Amino acid sequence: MVDITNIAASTQSEKVISVNSSQETVTSYPLLDYVVPNVDEHQDLLRAMRKACGWGLADVPQWFVQQSEGTRIMVVFYQHGTKTPAGMGAVELIDFDHGDKDVADLDSKRGSIVSLFLYKKFRGKGYLGRILLILEEIAREEKGLEIVTLYGLSLAGGYEKFGYKTFKMQKRNYGGNNNWDTRYLQKSLREQESQQLVV
């Protein structure tokens, strides 16, 4: 079990073995260290990442409130063996923006992976796969979630290679008049638990 209250700089192993029917696939992801951020040490870093991805900074203080209430788990990722920030991500247990229970609902054991960000120099090198695995493990082990969801602009793709499947397409408001076609994807963590071994 991952104790998220005491994570200082945990690492994950290098290879993930996925068993699909009678096939065995070995996927190698780069190592990352990670920490559950606290407001005193990490607020400026989260604001810098939020600014780098082009989104507003106003949400960051509320994220810490949600984390203290147990409805959000934030994670900051570092290049393995260094203090070089690589990115961030979180798991929400409530769809704070729209209350969409298809996205996140603790009663039905659904959570949403949100606030995904990787600095450019870490993109296209397998780090996203590692981040998703870590967030999925935290969602399953710490919150007992059985399904995680992601959502993004309808043209955004690529999450299928990590086991996510589209379950709906609809407009979502991203603030103001920004009502954009959005792809909603989900992944069963029950299947992942029985099909993946981290070695």
KAGIKA-V729259 format. One line per field, one symbol per residue. ss: DSSP state (A for helix, B for strand, O for the rest). psi: psi as a letter, one per 30 degrees, with the letter a starting at -180 (. if undefined). A space follows every 10 residues. Layout:
ss: ???
psi: ???
This chain:
ss: OOOAAAOOOB BOOOBBBBBB OOBBBBBBOO OBBBBOOOAA AAAAAAAAAA AAOOOOOOAA AAAAAAAAAO OBBBBBBBBO OOOOBBBBBB BBOBOOOOOO OOOOBAAAOB BBBBBBBBOA AAOOOOAAAA AAAAAAAAAA AAAOOOBBBB BBBOOOOOAA AAOOBBBBBB BBBOOOOOBB BBBBBBBBAA AAAAABBBO
psi: kjjffgkeil lllekkjkjj cglkkkkkkl kkllkjllee ffeeeeeeee effgllfffe eeeeeeeffg gkjlkkkkkk glgjkealll kkfkjeefgj ffekjeeghk lkklhkkkke ffkggfeeee eeeeeeeeee eefgkfkkll llkffkaffe fggkkkflkl kkkgkbgijk kkkkllkkfe eeeffkkk.
